[in-house]
């Protein structure tokens, strides 16, 4: 999910995180005597010196928070040989990873198995999910652009339904919709080969209010269906202005020549794209035909793609997915292969940079993911680089991840960000939270998987450094909201009428990661826990589940832990993890990251001195430092700013790797340092960075820094916004206006 897309997440300082475990809690040792004890602790154990990490992003540097470094890595070290993995409970062994690269795709999920789990009641859905299941959705779409403003999307949705509980909903079916989605006709189609009008029997339909983020489409059926009955509905509609369908002007694209359209479904936005069961508890296959104007290309989150005559594109998703993962883009885009089962998509002016940056990269991450978590079942893994105005870091649409073009650093220094989205291929897309109240099942497991892959590829110290960044973000969030805020639980109660997007924060990512790390700590052996994760994915693939399902399976898989009562250890009860707000009861040990953090801290101290010790500074070679270590160094410098007169100018000259970087994470921090130290000679770099992109995570902190600074930086803010406003997403425009006192949304 796009991480850090919500502007209310503060941009203030991030606390320093202790990497060594605090004293062992004696409550831990008595119930179960493992060779090592957990790093338990409370927020009071944490020093308060700031790190100044900006809000994290769904993608990071590693979201939908919407894009920055995320943390993890339990005290468990890089895997060591151990006992043979335990076979799954169903008697099969975890599927081995493919021996070599390929594009084979898993067979479509068994429909009966997908239907077997009754959908969980979702307060964010007005639909008849539960009494009905959706077997397949087919969309016929025609996209047209307007000379200005939103274009139009004419649609026809065909829903192949099965009644699961006769009489439960009477002679009525409800679908999620939106006031911006105008339905012109609903019809009941005759059975294939049966008598009746091919156009179907017209049905009464009414769009009624439901919540601020959507409406309820009530469709009257001729009679109450019986259990097991199959029905096919046809719905004609038009969409355009809804929140899930985004229209960009040419000025908001990289090429500046043609308009662009994309959809964003998570969490409850696709109901403004097509009528549906807009809940993660319902999964279904889908297909689509999309007609677009000449000179444009359509792509979707689908397992197959074909261009036909009349600039019509045909798509098929053969695996069941929830509605929020259906995504469409129409624009001037082209593609290039970067691996045996991967390609990059981008506007023509970006495609060469995208190919150079990611050629051969994705396959390495996929292979490691398969080794750890089982087969990659989606066939292809493509990446679509969105226009610069895309306000998020990334979105894990299956087969086609959307990402910000800020990842194109030119030196591959941000390629590891994509690991988070790749990890969603197993956790989130394949095994899905049944409701948005248990979002940690998607993001907590994905954070763990991301860091697991990162450890295999980049080593434990680097991953621990990244994990410390994420922990700092969680600390920052809880300091801002108060630990006892009800959103600081893993199991959030989303009341009727509350938009799930308004519950979004760091907790499901980082506290969820800590809980998964705690489960790994209980097991005490990385190889065994890796085998459990494979069995978990195999057991629940193509299903939507609850935390109860996850934890029951964990205890069944490890009966010796169930016998010891690990679910009820005082202070670490599973129920406390899920239902009590506050700081995680257990913190993974991140001390291996100290070997990277200490040199960065010492170098920052040297640059903050009144008299520079150039001999000591020149003895430190930063050329081999990777992004997270450089980020940590710059955050330390920012914390100590303003530096003594002339130091930042010398630092800029000494490290062109930083001051002239194209890496967006480094550019953000360098611009913040320039502003805080009033280095007017480099204000142009701030302006250039804001002209080059419109990502919310980078844009808002810089406008806040400029507006909170000198008269010169305030003038720079007004000048830059005046020039760049047309290329920004409308939401980001409004947030910046608010910062500058020009009105607009809360930022």
C-alpha positions in Angstrom: 0.0 0.0 0.0 1.2 3.5 -0.6 2.9 4.3 2.7 2.9 7.7 4.2 0.3 9.1 2.0 -1.5 10.8 4.9 -0.5 14.3 5.6 -1.4 14.2 9.3 1.6 12.0 10.1 4.0 14.6 11.5 7.4 15.4 10.0 9.0 16.3 13.3 12.1 14.7 14.7 12.5 11.0 15.1 13.9 9.7 18.4 17.2 7.9 18.6 16.5 4.2 18.9 18.6 1.9 21.2 19.9 -1.0 19.3 20.9 -3.0 22.3 18.2 -4.8 24.2 17.2 -3.3 27.6 17.4 -5.5 30.7 15.5 -8.8 30.4 12.1 -8.8 31.9 12.1 -11.6 34.5 8.5 -12.5 33.6 9.8 -13.9 30.3 12.3 -16.4 31.6 10.2 -18.4 33.9 7.4 -19.7 31.6 9.8 -20.7 28.8 13.5 -20.9 29.2 15.0 -20.2 25.7 18.7 -19.6 25.2 18.1 -15.9 24.8 15.4 -13.6 26.1 13.3 -11.0 24.2 14.2 -7.4 24.1 11.2 -6.2 25.9 10.9 -2.6 26.9 8.7 0.4 27.1 8.9 3.8 25.4 10.5 5.1 28.6 13.5 2.9 27.8 14.2 5.1 24.7 16.4 8.2 24.7 14.8 11.2 23.1 17.5 12.7 20.9 15.9 13.2 17.5 16.9 11.5 14.2 14.8 13.8 12.0 13.5 11.0 9.7 10.7 12.3 7.5 7.5 10.3 7.3 7.8 6.9 5.8 6.4 5.9 2.5 4.4 2.7 1.4 7.3 1.9 -0.6 10.2 3.2 1.1 13.3 3.1 1.0 12.8 -0.2 1.1 4.6 2.1 0.8 1.2 3.0 0.5 2.8 5.1 3.8 3.2 6.3 1.4 8.0 6.0 0.9 10.9 5.7 3.2 12.9 3.3 5.1 11.0 0.6 7.0 12.5 -1.5 9.8 13.0 -5.1 11.0 15.0 -8.1 11.7 14.5 -10.0 14.9 17.3 -11.1 17.2 17.2 -14.1 14.9 20.4 -14.0 12.8 21.0 -14.9 9.2 19.7 -18.4 8.8 21.9 -21.2 10.1 21.5 -24.9 9.4 18.9 -26.5 11.6 16.4 -29.3 11.8 14.5 -30.2 8.6 11.5 -28.0 8.1 8.3 -29.2 9.6 5.8 -30.3 6.9 2.6 -28.4 6.7 -0.4 -29.7 8.5 -2.1 -30.8 5.3 0.6 -33.4 4.8 2.3 -31.7 1.9 5.8 -30.2 2.0 6.3 -26.5 1.3 6.7 -26.1 -2.4 10.4 -25.6 -3.4 11.5 -22.5 -5.2 11.9 -22.8 -8.9 15.2 -24.1 -9.9 15.6 -21.4 -12.5 13.9 -18.3 -13.7 10.7 -18.7 -15.7 7.3 -17.2 -16.2 5.2 -20.2 -15.2 2.2 -19.3 -13.1 0.4 -21.3 -10.5 -2.8 -23.0 -11.5 -5.9 -20.9 -10.8 -7.1 -21.3 -7.2 -9.8 -23.9 -6.6 -13.1 -22.0 -6.6 -14.7 -24.2 -3.9 -11.6 -23.6 -1.6 -11.9 -19.9 -2.1 -15.6 -19.9 -1.3 -15.2 -22.2 1.7 -14.4 -19.3 4.0 -17.5 -17.1 4.7 -16.6 -13.4 4.4 -16.1 -11.6 7.6 -18.5 -8.8 8.3 -16.9 -5.6 7.1 -18.3 -2.3 8.4 -16.8 -0.4 5.5 -18.8 -2.3 2.9 -22.5 -1.8 2.1 -22.6 -4.9 0.0 -24.3 -8.3 0.3 -20.9 -10.0 0.8 -21.7 -13.1 2.9 -25.1 -14.1 1.5 -23.4 -13.8 -2.0 -20.0 -14.7 -3.5 -18.6 -13.2 -6.6 -17.2 -15.9 -8.9 -16.0 -13.6 -11.7 -16.1 -10.0 -12.8 -15.9 -8.8 -16.4 -15.5 -5.1 -17.2 -16.0 -3.5 -20.6 -14.5 0.0 -20.4 -14.1 2.9 -22.8 -11.9 5.8 -21.7 -12.0 9.3 -23.1 -10.0 12.4 -22.0 -11.4 15.9 -21.8 -9.7 19.1 -22.9 -9.4 20.0 -19.3 -10.3 18.4 -16.0 -11.6 14.9 -15.5 -12.3 12.6 -18.5 -15.0 10.0 -18.6 -15.0 6.3 -18.2 -18.0 4.4 -19.7 -18.4 1.0 -18.2 -20.3 -2.2 -18.3 -19.8 -4.7 -15.4 -20.9 -8.3 -15.6 -20.9 -10.0 -12.3 -21.2 -13.8 -12.1 -22.6 -14.5 -8.6 -23.5 -17.4 -6.4 -26.0 -17.3 -3.6 -24.4 -18.8 -0.5 -27.3 -18.4 1.9 -30.8 -18.5 0.5 -33.2 -16.1 2.0 -30.5 -14.2 3.9 -30.9 -11.0 1.8 -34.4 -11.5 0.5 -35.0 -10.5 -3.1 -32.3 -7.8 -3.1 -28.6 -7.5 -3.8 -26.4 -4.7 -2.6 -23.2 -3.6 -4.1 -20.7 -0.9 -3.1 -20.8 2.2 -5.3 -20.2 5.9 -5.1 -22.3 9.1 -5.9 -19.8 9.8 -8.7 -20.6 6.4 -10.3 -23.8 6.9 -12.4 -25.6 3.7 -13.0 -28.0 3.8 -16.0 -29.2 0.2 -16.1 -29.1 -3.1 -14.3 -30.2 -6.4 -15.8 -30.4 -10.1 -15.0 -29.0 -12.2 -17.8 -30.5 -15.5 -18.8 -28.5 -18.7 -18.1 -26.1 -19.6 -21.0 -28.0 -21.3 -23.7 -31.3 -20.8 -21.9 -34.4 -18.9 -23.0 -34.8 -15.1 -22.5 -33.7 -11.8 -23.9 -30.0 -11.7 -24.5 -30.0 -8.1 -23.2 -31.4 -9.4 -19.9 -34.3 -8.6 -17.7 -34.2 -5.0 -16.5 -34.1 -4.7 -12.7 -35.0 -1.8 -10.5 -31.8 -0.2 -9.1 -31.2 2.7 -6.6 -28.1 4.3 -5.4 -28.6 5.1 -1.7 -26.4 6.9 0.8 -24.0 4.8 2.9 -21.0 6.8 4.1 -18.8 9.8 3.2 -16.6 7.5 1.1 -19.3 5.6 -0.9 -22.9 4.6 -1.4 -25.0 1.5 -1.6 -26.4 0.2 -4.9 -29.6 -1.6 -4.2 -30.7 -4.0 -6.9 -34.2 -5.7 -6.7 -34.2 -9.3 -7.9 -37.3 -11.0 -9.4 -37.5 -13.3 -6.5 -35.4 -14.5 -3.5 -32.7 -16.8 -4.7 -32.0 -20.3 -3.3 -28.7 -21.4 -1.8 -26.3 -22.4 -4.6 -28.1 -20.6 -7.3 -26.0 -18.9 -9.9 -26.9 -15.4 -11.3 -25.3 -13.1 -13.8 -25.9 -9.3 -13.5 -25.1 -6.7 -16.1 -24.7 -3.1 -14.9 -24.1 -0.1 -17.3 -22.5 2.9 -15.7 -20.3 6.0 -16.1 -17.5 7.2 -13.8 -15.1 10.1 -13.9 -15.0 12.4 -10.8 -14.7 9.7 -8.1 -11.8 9.5 -5.7 -10.5 6.2 -7.1 -10.2 7.5 -10.7 -7.4 10.1 -11.1 -7.0 12.2 -14.3 -3.8 14.1 -14.9 -3.2 17.0 -17.2 -0.2 16.9 -19.6 1.6 19.3 -17.2 1.4 16.6 -14.5 3.2 14.0 -16.5 6.9 13.5 -17.3 6.5 14.1 -21.0 4.2 17.1 -20.7 2.5 16.2 -24.0 -0.5 14.0 -23.2 -3.0 13.5 -20.4 -2.9 10.4 -18.2 -5.4 8.4 -16.1 -4.9 5.9 -13.3 -7.0 4.2 -10.6 -6.1 3.7 -6.9 -8.2 1.2 -5.2 -6.8 0.8 -1.7 -8.6 0.9 0.7 -12.2 1.6 -0.3 -11.8 3.7 -3.5 -12.6 1.2 -6.3 -16.3 1.5 -5.6 -16.0 4.8 -7.5 -14.4 2.8 -10.4 -16.9 0.0 -10.8 -19.8 -1.4 -8.7 -18.5 -4.3 -6.6 -18.1 -6.0 -3.2 -15.5 -3.5 -2.1 -14.2 -5.5 0.8 -10.9 -7.4 1.1 -12.9 -10.4 2.5 -14.2 -11.2 -1.1 -11.9 -12.5 -3.7 -12.7 -13.2 -7.4 -11.1 -13.5 -10.8 -11.7 -10.8 -13.3 -11.3 -9.9 -17.0 -11.6 -6.6 -18.9 -11.6 -5.1 -22.3 -10.5 -1.5 -22.4 -10.9 0.8 -25.4 -8.7 3.9 -25.3 -7.9 6.8 -27.7 -5.3 6.4 -30.4 -1.8 7.1 -29.2 -2.5 5.8 -25.7 -1.9 2.4 -24.1 -3.8 0.6 -21.3 -2.3 -1.7 -18.7 -4.0 -3.4 -15.7 -3.1 -5.6 -12.8 -3.7 -8.8 -14.7 -1.9 -12.1 -15.5 -2.4 -11.7 -19.3 -2.5 -8.7 -21.6 -3.3 -8.4 -25.3 -3.7 -5.5 -27.7 -6.5 -5.9 -30.4 -7.7 -3.8 -33.2 -9.3 -0.3 -32.6 -6.8 0.3 -29.8 -8.7 -2.1 -27.5 -6.8 -4.0 -24.8 -7.9 -7.3 -23.3 -6.9 -8.4 -19.8 -7.4 -11.4 -17.7 -6.6 -12.1 -14.0 -6.8 -15.8 -13.5 -6.1 -15.7 -9.8 -8.8 -14.5 -7.3 -8.0 -11.1 -5.8 -10.0 -8.6 -3.7 -11.5 -5.5 -5.5 -8.9 -3.1 -4.2 -6.1 -4.7 -6.2 -7.8 -4.1 -9.6 -5.9 -1.2 -11.2 -5.9 0.5 -14.6 -3.6 3.0 -16.2 -4.1 4.7 -19.6 -1.4 6.9 -20.9 1.5 7.4 -23.3 3.5 4.5 -21.9 5.9 1.9 -23.3 7.7 -1.1 -21.9 11.1 -2.8 -21.8 12.1 -6.2 -20.5 14.3 -6.3 -17.4 14.2 -10.0 -16.6 12.8 -13.3 -17.6 9.4 -12.5 -16.0 9.6 -8.7 -15.5 9.4 -5.6 -17.5 9.3 -1.9 -16.7 6.6 0.5 -18.0 7.0 4.2 -18.2 6.5 7.3 -20.3 8.8 7.2 -23.3 11.1 9.9 -21.8 11.7 7.7 -18.7 11.9 4.2 -20.2 15.6 4.1 -20.8 16.4 5.2 -17.3 13.9 2.7 -15.9 15.5 -0.2 -17.9 19.0 0.8 -16.9 18.0 1.1 -13.2 16.2 -2.2 -12.9 17.7 -4.5 -15.5 18.4 -7.8 -13.8 17.4 -6.5 -10.3 13.9 -7.8 -9.9 14.6 -11.4 -10.6 17.2 -11.5 -7.8 14.6 -10.3 -5.3 11.9 -12.7 -6.6 14.2 -15.7 -6.4 15.1 -15.0 -2.8 11.4 -14.4 -2.0 10.5 -17.8 -3.5 13.3 -19.5 -1.6 11.9 -18.1 1.7 8.1 -18.0 1.1 7.3 -20.4 -1.7 6.4 -20.1 -5.4 5.6 -16.7 -6.9 2.2 -17.5 -8.3 1.4 -14.4 -10.3 3.3 -15.1 -13.5 4.9 -11.8 -14.3 6.1 -9.1 -12.0 6.1 -5.7 -13.8 6.8 -2.2 -12.5 5.0 0.9 -13.8 6.8 4.1 -13.1 4.1 6.7 -12.6 4.2 10.4 -13.6 6.1 12.7 -11.3 2.9 14.0 -9.7 2.1 10.6 -8.3 1.8 11.4 -4.6 2.6 8.0 -3.2 5.7 5.8 -3.0 4.1 2.6 -4.5 1.1 0.4 -4.7 1.4 -3.4 -4.8 -1.1 -4.2 -7.5 -0.5 -7.8 -8.5 1.6 -8.3 -11.7 1.9 -4.6 -12.0 3.3 -2.5 -9.1 2.9 1.2 -9.3 5.9 3.2 -8.1 7.1 6.8 -8.0 9.7 7.8 -10.6 11.7 9.1 -7.6 13.1 5.6 -7.5 15.1 6.3 -10.7 18.3 7.5 -8.9 20.6 6.7 -11.8 22.9 4.6 -9.7 20.6 1.8 -8.4 20.8 3.2 -4.9 17.1 2.9 -4.4 16.3 -0.4 -6.0 15.9 -2.1 -2.7 12.7 -0.1 -2.1 10.9 -2.5 -4.4 11.5 -5.4 -2.0 8.5 -4.2 0.1 6.1 -4.3 -2.8 7.5 -7.7 -4.0 6.9 -9.1 -0.5 3.3 -8.2 -0.9 3.1 -10.9 -3.5 2.9 -13.4 -0.7 1.6 -11.3 2.2 -1.3 -9.0 1.3 -2.0 -10.1 -2.3 -2.0 -13.9 -1.7 -2.9 -14.0 2.0 -5.1 -11.0 2.7 -6.5 -9.3 5.8 -10.3 -10.0 5.8 -11.0 -6.4 7.0 -9.1 -3.2 7.2 -9.2 -3.4 11.0 -6.5 -6.1 10.8 -4.3 -4.3 8.3 -1.3 -5.6 10.2 -1.8 -9.0 8.6 -0.9 -7.4 5.3 1.7 -4.9 6.4 3.3 -6.5 9.5 4.1 -9.7 7.6 5.2 -7.8 4.6 7.6 -5.8 6.7 9.0 -9.0 8.1 9.3 -10.5 4.7 10.9 -7.4 3.2 13.6 -7.5 5.9 14.0 -11.2 5.6 14.8 -10.7 1.9 17.0 -7.7 2.6 19.1 -9.7 5.1 19.7 -12.4 2.5 20.7 -9.9 -0.2 22.4 -7.1 1.8 23.3 -8.6 5.1 22.0 -8.2 8.7 23.8 -5.0 9.7 22.3 -3.0 6.8 18.8 -4.4 7.4 19.0 -3.6 11.1 20.0 0.0 10.2 16.9 0.2 8.0 14.8 -1.4 10.8 16.0 1.2 13.3 14.6 3.9 10.9 11.2 2.2 11.0 11.2 1.9 14.7 12.0 5.6 15.0 9.0 6.3 12.8 6.8 4.3 15.1 8.2 6.2 18.1 7.5 9.5 16.4 3.9 8.5 15.5 3.1 7.3 19.1 4.6 10.4 20.6 2.4 12.5 18.3 -0.8 10.6 19.0 -0.3 9.3 22.5 0.4 5.7 23.1 -3.1 4.9 24.3 -4.7 6.1 21.1 -7.1 3.4 19.9 -5.4 3.3 16.5 -2.2 2.1 18.2 -3.6 -1.4 18.4 -3.0 -4.1 15.8 -6.7 -5.0 15.8 -8.6 -1.7 15.2 -12.3 -1.5 15.5 -13.5 0.5 12.5 -17.0 1.7 13.3 -19.7 2.1 10.6 -19.2 5.4 8.7 -15.5 5.6 9.5 -13.3 5.7 6.4 -10.6 3.0 6.7 -8.1 5.4 5.2 -8.5 7.6 8.2 -7.2 4.8 10.5 -3.9 4.5 8.5 -0.7 5.0 10.5 2.7 3.4 11.3 1.3 0.9 13.8 0.3 -2.0 11.4 3.6 -1.7 9.7 6.1 -1.5 12.6 4.2 -2.9 15.6 2.9 -5.6 13.3 6.5 -6.3 12.3 7.5 -6.5 16.0 4.7 -9.1 16.6 5.8 -11.3 13.7 9.4 -11.0 15.0 8.1 -12.0 18.4 6.5 -15.1 16.9 9.8 -15.9 15.3 11.6 -15.4 18.6 9.2 -17.9 20.3 10.2 -20.5 17.7 13.9 -19.7 18.3 15.1 -21.0 15.0 15.1 -19.1 11.7 14.9 -22.1 9.5 11.9 -23.4 11.3 10.1 -20.1 11.2 10.9 -19.8 7.5 9.3 -23.2 7.0 6.3 -22.0 9.0 5.8 -18.9 6.8 5.8 -21.2 3.7 3.2 -23.4 5.3 1.2 -20.4 6.3 1.1 -19.0 2.8 0.3 -22.5 1.4 -2.5 -22.9 3.9 -4.2 -19.6 3.3 -3.3 -18.7 -0.3 -6.1 -16.9 -2.2 -8.0 -16.5 1.1 -8.8 -13.5 3.3 -8.2 -14.2 7.0 -8.3 -12.8 10.5 -5.6 -12.7 13.2 -7.4 -15.5 14.9 -6.8 -17.7 11.8 -3.1 -16.8 11.8 -2.5 -17.4 15.5 -4.5 -20.6 15.6 -2.4 -21.9 12.7 0.8 -20.9 14.4 -0.1 -22.8 17.6 -1.2 -25.8 15.5 2.0 -25.8 13.6 4.1 -25.6 16.8 2.2 -27.8 19.2 5.1 -27.7 21.7 4.6 -24.0 22.0 0.9 -24.3 22.3 1.5 -26.8 25.2 3.7 -24.3 26.9 1.0 -21.6 26.7 3.1 -19.0 24.8 -0.2 -17.2 23.9 -0.7 -16.2 27.5 2.8 -15.3 28.9 2.2 -12.4 31.2 2.9 -9.1 29.5 3.3 -10.8 26.1 -0.3 -12.3 25.7 -1.4 -12.6 22.1 -4.6 -10.7 23.2 -2.5 -7.9 24.5 -0.6 -7.6 21.2 -3.9 -7.4 19.3 -6.2 -5.4 21.5 -4.1 -3.1 23.7 -2.7 0.1 22.3 0.8 1.1 23.0 4.4 0.4 22.4 5.3 -3.2 21.3 5.9 -5.5 24.3 8.9 -7.0 22.4 11.5 -5.3 20.3 13.8 -7.2 17.9 17.5 -6.7 18.7 18.9 -4.3 16.1 22.5 -4.1 17.5 24.2 -5.5 14.4 23.3 -2.1 12.8 25.7 -0.3 15.2 28.7 -1.1 13.0 27.1 1.1 10.3 25.6 3.7 12.6 28.6 4.4 14.7 30.9 5.6 11.9 28.1 7.9 10.6 27.6 9.4 14.1 31.3 10.0 14.5 31.6 11.7 11.1 28.6 13.9 11.8 30.3 15.0 15.1 33.4 15.9 13.2 31.4 18.1 10.8 29.6 19.8 13.7 32.8 20.9 15.4 33.7 24.6 15.6 37.2 23.8 14.2 37.1 21.1 11.5 39.6 18.3 11.9 40.1 17.7 8.1 42.6 14.9 8.7 40.1 12.9 10.7 37.3 13.7 8.2 39.4 12.7 5.2 40.3 9.4 6.8 36.6 8.4 6.6 35.8 7.0 3.1 32.0 7.2 2.5 32.2 6.0 -1.1 31.2 2.5 -0.1 28.3 3.6 2.1 24.9 2.5 0.9 21.7 4.7 1.0 20.6 3.9 4.6 24.0 4.7 6.1 24.2 8.0 4.1 20.6 8.8 5.2 21.5 8.1 8.8 24.6 10.4 8.5 22.6 13.2 7.0 19.9 12.9 9.6 22.6 13.3 12.3 24.0 16.4 10.5 20.4 17.8 10.2 19.9 17.2 13.9 23.1 19.2 14.7 22.3 22.0 12.3 22.8 24.9 11.9 26.5 24.0 11.8 29.3 26.5 12.4 29.7 29.0 9.6 31.2 27.6 6.5 31.0 23.9 7.5 28.1 23.0 5.2 29.7 24.7 2.3 32.9 22.6 2.8 30.8 19.5 3.4 29.1 20.1 0.0 32.4 20.4 -1.8 33.8 17.4 0.0 30.9 15.0 -0.8 29.5 15.5 -4.3 28.2 11.9 -3.8 25.7 13.6 -1.5 25.3 17.2 -2.6 24.9 16.3 -6.3 23.0 13.1 -5.8 20.0 12.1 -7.8 18.8 9.7 -5.1 15.6 11.3 -3.8 16.2 10.3 -0.2 19.6 12.0 -0.2 18.2 15.0 -2.1 15.4 15.5 0.4 17.9 15.5 3.4 20.4 17.7 1.6 17.8 20.3 0.8 16.7 20.3 4.4 20.3 20.8 5.5 20.7 23.7 3.0 17.5 25.4 4.3 18.3 24.9 8.0 21.8 26.3 7.5 20.7 29.2 5.2 23.1 28.1 2.4 21.7 30.5 -0.2 24.2 29.4 -2.8 22.4 26.1 -3.0 18.8 27.2 -2.8 18.6 26.3 -6.5 18.9 22.7 -5.5 15.7 22.9 -3.4 13.9 24.5 -6.3 15.2 21.9 -8.8 14.1 19.0 -6.6 10.6 20.4 -6.2 10.4 21.0 -9.9 11.4 17.4 -10.6 8.8 15.6 -8.6 5.5 16.0 -6.7 5.7 13.1 -4.2 3.9 14.1 -1.0 6.6 12.7 1.3 9.3 14.9 -0.2 7.2 18.0 -1.1 5.5 18.8 2.1 8.5 18.7 4.5 10.5 21.1 2.2 7.6 23.6 2.1 7.3 23.4 5.9 11.1 24.0 6.2 11.0 27.0 3.8 7.9 28.6 5.4 9.4 28.2 8.9 12.7 29.8 7.9 13.9 33.2 6.8 12.3 35.8 4.6 14.5 34.5 1.8 13.2 30.9 2.2 9.6 32.1 2.4 10.1 33.9 -0.9 11.6 30.8 -2.3 8.6 28.8 -1.2 6.1 31.2 -2.9 8.2 31.4 -6.1 8.6 27.6 -6.4 4.9 26.8 -5.6 3.7 29.4 -8.2 5.8 27.7 -10.8 5.1 24.1 -9.9 1.5 24.1 -8.7 0.0 22.9 -12.0 2.2 19.8 -12.0 1.2 18.7 -8.5 -1.6 16.3 -7.6 -4.6 18.3 -6.4 -4.3 16.9 -2.9 -0.7 18.0 -2.6 -1.6 21.4 -4.0 -4.1 21.9 -1.3 -1.7 20.7 1.4 1.0 23.2 0.2 -1.6 26.0 0.1 -2.4 25.3 3.7 1.3 25.4 4.7 1.8 28.7 2.9 -1.4 30.3 4.4 -3.2 30.3 1.1 -6.1 28.1 2.3 -6.5 24.4 1.4 -6.6 21.1 3.2 -5.0 20.4 6.5 -1.4 19.4 5.9 
